[in-house]
Amino acid sequence: MSTAWTRSAVVLAPMAGGPSTVDLAAAVAEAGGFPFLAGAYLTPKRLRSDIADLRARTSEPFGVNIFAPSPDEPSMTAAAQEYAARLAPWAAAAGVELGTPRYDDDHFAAKVDVLVDARPALVSFAFGWPPAEVVARLQTAGVEVWTTLNEPAEVEWAAALGVDGVVAQGWEAGGHRGGPVDTGREQLPVRDLVREVRARTDLPLIAAGGLMTGGEAAEVLAAGADAAAFGTAFLTSPEAGTAPVHAHALTHREGTVVTRAFTGRSARALRTAWTDGYGAGAPAAYPHVHHVTAPLRAHGKATGEADLVHLWSGTGHARLRPQPAGELCRTLLGELAAAR
């Protein structure tokens, strides 16, 4: 059994793009949970700084999540350009010029170098499989390597890669689908996914997907998980970097949808005029679409226009408890203990 995170069955999920902060991770670690820092979208310099800052705040172990490079196909740029043409009148009405579609790998090699040097307890990957040599480098440095999956059959790929564990992300999860293949199709809910993955492997397993209470954590543990990850549950904690317009929408809007409208990769968000009006034809073209829409989404955050923001949310957002992160973590641990 893996040892880096077994001090706690409550895991703080990585939430890239703002919500994941050092303050949030430190509070969860000190309250007895196992936190992840989100390294995606950060510069390597900022990632190194955040790891050092978290180490200065807690002596407890933590993980870091980054994106593995997505595939780049020639057709993606053209598809993103066509999508941008559809969005252009709406963006112009908001006074925003859309970005230019382009490919990038989010500084992958440089971030791996940072992680090999910094040696967090655990590094997890989303969006793709890390190269075998990257897995070996991290493990040689004493870092556990985990991958994210959405389909039961993907666990054999992960095992062949030699990873130390898997994150099984169910259909209810907020934010991006983290597995290596963005099918665009509906996938298994978290409890069913955990059962099917557990039937295929004895690798350590963290379950993620719409979980909001310690009682729900107990259910996925009973299904075969070793720990339960909470993301949306912490979005309204004061330590989180959630944009005010996002935090307000989580408690004032109903319904979520999985859409490629914002980034070109399937992700679960609150329903908005954007998802309803443009989601159906959004192409599978990440990160090309991400760069197209970034200025419009930034404008929405700055002006408080929720319909212009990617309001990532799991299906359980109506049951949010806006508590300080440490208090919420202790509540979850208490509920889990009572349920077990």
VENJOJO-V852358 format. One record per residue. RES is the residue in three letters. PHI is phi in whole degrees, 0 to 359 (999 if undefined). Layout:
BEGIN
RES_PHI, RES_PHI
END
This chain:
BEGIN
MET_999, SER_299, THR_242, ALA_296, TRP_239, THR_288, ARG_296, SER_210, ALA_266, VAL_255, VAL_244, LEU_274, ALA_291, PRO_286, MET_228, ALA_288, GLY_91, GLY_141, PRO_300, SER_285, THR_227, VAL_297, ASP_302, LEU_295, ALA_297, ALA_296, ALA_297, VAL_292, ALA_300, GLU_289, ALA_270, GLY_106, GLY_265, PHE_249, PRO_263, PHE_252, LEU_269, ALA_269, GLY_266, ALA_294, TYR_72, LEU_274, THR_286, PRO_304, LYS_297, ARG_293, LEU_299, ARG_299, SER_295, ASP_295, ILE_296, ALA_296, ASP_295, LEU_294, ARG_297, ALA_286, ARG_263, THR_207, SER_264, GLU_280, PRO_288, PHE_207, GLY_244, VAL_229, ASN_247, ILE_226, PHE_272, ALA_282, PRO_302, SER_278, PRO_292, ASP_243, GLU_247, PRO_305, SER_289, MET_293, THR_298, ALA_297, ALA_296, ALA_293, GLN_296, GLU_295, TYR_295, ALA_299, ALA_296, ARG_292, LEU_282, ALA_306, PRO_299, TRP_294, ALA_296, ALA_297, ALA_297, ALA_272, GLY_77, VAL_238, GLU_265, LEU_292, GLY_279, THR_259, PRO_295, ARG_200, TYR_259, ASP_206, ASP_251, ASP_57, HIS_58, PHE_302, ALA_298, ALA_293, LYS_290, VAL_299, ASP_302, VAL_300, LEU_289, VAL_297, ASP_287, ALA_281, ARG_53, PRO_294, ALA_298, LEU_211, VAL_236, SER_246, PHE_241, ALA_231, PHE_80, GLY_181, TRP_270, PRO_290, PRO_302, ALA_302, GLU_292, VAL_290, VAL_302, ALA_296, ARG_300, LEU_294, GLN_295, THR_298, ALA_280, GLY_89, VAL_256, GLU_287, VAL_241, TRP_236, THR_234, THR_261, LEU_221, ASN_240, GLU_238, PRO_303, ALA_294, GLU_290, VAL_294, GLU_293, TRP_298, ALA_298, ALA_296, ALA_295, LEU_286, GLY_86, VAL_287, ASP_268, GLY_185, VAL_227, VAL_256, ALA_265, GLN_262, GLY_283, TRP_296, GLU_284, ALA_296, GLY_279, GLY_78, HIS_294, ARG_293, GLY_265, GLY_287, PRO_284, VAL_233, ASP_271, THR_286, GLY_81, ARG_265, GLU_297, GLN_239, LEU_291, PRO_293, VAL_299, ARG_295, ASP_293, LEU_298, VAL_300, ARG_300, GLU_289, VAL_293, ARG_298, ALA_291, ARG_253, THR_203, ASP_254, LEU_299, PRO_306, LEU_219, ILE_255, ALA_263, ALA_221, GLY_140, GLY_76, LEU_285, MET_230, THR_224, GLY_294, GLY_297, GLU_291, ALA_299, ALA_300, GLU_294, VAL_286, LEU_293, ALA_294, ALA_281, GLY_129, ALA_283, ASP_262, ALA_202, ALA_237, ALA_260, PHE_239, GLY_241, THR_308, ALA_304, PHE_259, LEU_295, THR_257, SER_290, PRO_297, GLU_283, ALA_286, GLY_267, THR_298, ALA_299, PRO_306, VAL_294, HIS_289, ALA_300, HIS_296, ALA_297, LEU_300, THR_251, HIS_232, ARG_237, GLU_237, GLY_89, THR_236, VAL_212, VAL_268, THR_214, ARG_260, ALA_300, PHE_268, THR_230, GLY_87, ARG_230, SER_302, ALA_206, ARG_267, ALA_217, LEU_298, ARG_291, THR_217, ALA_300, TRP_293, THR_295, ASP_289, GLY_273, TYR_231, GLY_294, ALA_299, GLY_256, ALA_291, PRO_279, ALA_277, ALA_210, TYR_260, PRO_264, HIS_303, VAL_293, HIS_307, HIS_287, VAL_296, THR_270, ALA_306, PRO_297, LEU_291, ARG_292, ALA_296, HIS_297, GLY_298, LYS_298, ALA_292, THR_260, GLY_76, GLU_268, ALA_299, ASP_290, LEU_253, VAL_240, HIS_281, LEU_270, TRP_304, SER_196, GLY_282, THR_290, GLY_266, HIS_298, ALA_295, ARG_256, LEU_300, ARG_237, PRO_286, GLN_243, PRO_306, ALA_300, GLY_296, GLU_296, LEU_295, CYS_298, ARG_295, THR_298, LEU_298, LEU_296, GLY_294, GLU_296, LEU_297, ALA_299, ALA_293, ALA_289, ARG_279
END
